[in-house]
Amino acid sequence: MMKLLIAEDEDTIREGIVNMIDWKSHQIEVMGEAGNGSEALALMEKEQPDLLLTDIRMPQMDGLKLIEVARRRGYGFRSIILSGYNEFSYAKQAISLGVVDYVLKPCRPEEILKTVLKAKELIERQRNQEDEQLKRDRSWHKNAPLVKSQVLSQWIYHSPVPLERRQELIGELSMAIGFEGPQIGLVSFDFDPPSATGTGQDFVLLRYAALNIISETLSPIYRGKIETFHDGNNLLWIGSGLAGTDSRKLYRAPLQLKEQIEKLQCNLEKYLKLSISIAVGSCRSDISEAHLSYKEALQAMESRFLNGKGGVYYYTEGTGVIGGAPQEIGILDDSELNELEDEMLVAVGAGSNELALDLLEKWLDRFRSNPGCLKQEVNIRATAFVVRLKRLAQEKQVAGFEWKQHLVNWMEQAPQIETLEELSTILNKVMQNVVEAFSNHRPLHRTVVTAMEIIRNKYNTNLTLEYVAKEAYVSNTYLSSLFRQELGVNFLDYLHQYRVEEAKKLLRQNLKMYAVAKLVGYGEERHFSATFKKWTGLTPSQYQKGLTK
């Protein structure tokens, strides 16, 4: 209901306006009556009206002066002039004060009501427009980050299409970045996000916190010209106007940028309690080349495959990474790798488990010493070696070994392997499977048999090497050495693998992750998830989803 204030010095006219019109039926409440402008102003201070119906000539303060003073004090209302004087000067001043209408006395109540309702309609229309604008503003503020993220995600993958005006779009979306000197940075969590944090909602909150940390930490180096967004599970930033540079194409990251990014990594790991890898592309000439900087950041992140997780990698022209050197020898044609693979096969075939594992480490070191090698080529090389292991097992007519299943699993896991250490673990597992298959044709040392029996019975408890060695009446060192000699793996790795195999059986029953973790001897779901992925290449949830395909 709208509030109406009536200011009229003639009592009979004022009372007639109040009593002869049914204001309430029109959703209007007369909130006050005044005999002059000063009284009306005092009433306005107590409760501001929506509508003001006022005479012009009144004692102490006239109607026009009342409107002027009230406007100056910031009161918002619509006003109607009621006067017995048809003078142009009054009408002109009333127009300048935004008066809705000018009604001459004497007038009928119907005429006054019609004029007041006209003013009421103007107020309602204005309020509706303001409400709609407020809704649009709220909707924009709510969806602006999503819109920006979608636009930036397009820019990092594609060059501009014809007639695309990115500079104008930066202004329309109120982006903090500038047009020139864009640089893309890529932040990757070193874990499988949804399963490691428990729920998808947890990861959304984690991502939100991480984006804020990125923005706050790097804002000084880019002079505030930075936008953060995400693309899949990767977090990205695009900054421009890099402090201390002339925004030209930059292939060697300035010292102050490196220092700030090291600080960023510390902040992310400190507050999120997670390992973080960061890769940075070069500064480009303008926003149309953002996709080139992103491509460079992805190339730099490839260094994580050889160097491991938790690093910071910068793009360097010609090599892809800071400190990298051009690849001199093609991985697929490396004669030294050929020789090592031949020797490994001979060692496995002869049952020399320790020698085979030592040769495997030399094989991996060959990749580590060649920073220019590509992840895809390493995976091709590793897959080809697994096929050779299969042939060896077939030649020796090893029975009871599910080669088809293991080989299919390997083929599925290879593209998902992120580091050379993960590759080492998987190859170790594959070779161990071959060794175990060969071992079925010869008796194992009785101490190892005893230890394996203890593991089968107590794997779901807090089992330790010390406990099993004591039960087998041998020393810890001897038992660990014996496991490696007989099975090609140390005690702890064998225990983890046994637990993982038991976990697979439980996952096939659609049990919850936390329940499976406890049932196979892990106190924490995160520890179970990390161990499962280490020995299978998949997270428990990925493995479980694969069962339904």
Secondary structure, DSSP 8 states (H G I E B T S, - for coil): -EEEEEE-S-HHHHHHHHHSS--GGGTEEEEEEESSHHHHHHHHHHS--SEEEEESS-SSS-HHHHHHHHHHTT---EEEEEES---HHHHHHHHHTT-SEEEESS--HHHHHHHHHHHHHHHHHHHHHHHHHHHHHHHHHHHHHHHHHHHHHHHTT----TT--HHHHHHHTT-SS-SBS-EEEEEEESS-HHHHTSSHHHHHHHHHHHHHHHHHHHTTTTTT-EEEEEETTEEEEEE-S-TTS-SS-BSS--HHHHHHHHHHHHHHHHHH-S-EEEEE--B-SBGGGHHHHHHHHHHHHTHHHHH-SS-EEE--TTTSSTT-----S-GGG-HHHHHHHHHHHHHHHHT-HHHHHHHHHHHHHHHHT-TT--HHHHHHHHHHHHHHHHHHHHHTT--S--HHHHHHHHHHHGGG--SHHHHHHHHHHHHHHHHHHHHTTS---HHHHHHHHHHHHHTTS---HHHHHHHTTS-HHHHHHHHHHHHSS-HHHHHHHHHHHHHHHHHTTT--HHHHHHHTT-S-HHHHHHHHHHHHSS-HHHHHHHHT-
